[in-house]
């Protein structure tokens, strides 16, 4: 088995110089400095989807099978179409 001599250059980094792991430690900011601690403290944490202004309410409704089949036959979005039909019937 051939032995690598100390003068043999290492293969080049396949990710290039833009890879943060290949940067010297001098180029990486110290995130424990007061500036960064303050920035992290001010950052608002948002998780999930933004809240709807008028969220829909989950409910159970009993419909005739032929009515439900007619709406489902229209493909995806059948629940929204039922909602639209009920809004028209309620005059909203």
C-alpha positions in Angstrom: 0.0 0.0 0.0 1.5 3.4 -1.0 2.2 5.8 1.8 1.3 9.5 1.3 4.2 11.8 1.7 3.8 15.0 3.8 4.5 17.0 0.6 1.5 15.6 -1.2 -1.2 18.3 -1.5 -4.6 17.5 -0.1 -7.4 17.1 -2.7 -9.3 20.3 -3.3 -12.5 20.9 -1.3 -15.4 19.8 -3.6 -17.7 22.4 -2.0 -15.3 25.3 -2.8 -14.2 28.2 -0.7 -17.8 29.3 -0.1 -18.3 26.4 2.3 -18.5 27.9 5.9 -16.7 24.8 7.3 -13.7 25.6 5.1 -13.4 29.2 6.4 -10.8 30.1 9.0 -12.1 30.7 12.4 -11.2 34.4 12.1 -14.0 34.9 9.5 -16.7 33.4 11.7 -18.4 36.0 14.0 -18.4 35.4 17.8 -22.1 35.0 18.5 -21.5 35.4 22.3 -20.6 39.1 22.0 -23.1 41.6 23.5 -24.2 42.8 20.0 -25.3 39.3 18.9 -26.8 38.5 22.3 -29.0 41.6 22.0 -29.9 40.8 18.3 -31.0 37.3 19.3 -33.0 38.7 22.3 -34.9 41.1 20.0 -35.7 38.6 17.3 -39.3 37.6 17.3 -39.9 33.8 17.1 -42.7 32.8 14.8 -43.6 29.2 14.4 -46.1 27.7 12.0 -48.5 29.4 9.6 -49.5 33.0 10.2 -52.8 33.3 12.0 -55.9 33.9 9.8 -57.9 37.0 10.4 -61.2 35.1 10.2 -60.3 31.4 10.9 -62.8 28.8 9.8 -64.5 26.7 12.5 -64.4 23.0 12.4 -67.9 21.5 12.8 -69.9 18.4 11.9 -72.8 18.6 9.5 -75.0 15.9 8.2 -75.8 16.0 4.5 -77.8 13.9 2.1 -75.6 11.4 0.3 -76.6 12.7 -3.1 -75.8 16.3 -2.2 -72.4 15.3 -0.9 -71.7 13.1 -3.9 -72.6 16.0 -6.2 -70.1 18.4 -4.5 -67.4 15.7 -4.4 -67.9 14.9 -8.1 -66.6 18.4 -8.8 -63.1 17.3 -7.6 -60.9 18.9 -5.0 -62.3 22.0 -3.2 -65.7 20.4 -2.6 -65.7 21.7 1.1 -65.0 25.3 -0.1 -67.8 24.9 -2.7 -70.2 23.8 0.0 -69.2 26.8 2.1 -69.8 29.1 -0.8 -73.2 27.6 -1.4 -74.2 28.0 2.3 -73.0 31.6 2.3 -75.2 32.4 -0.8 -78.1 30.6 0.9 -77.6 32.6 4.1 -77.3 35.8 2.1 -73.8 36.5 3.2 
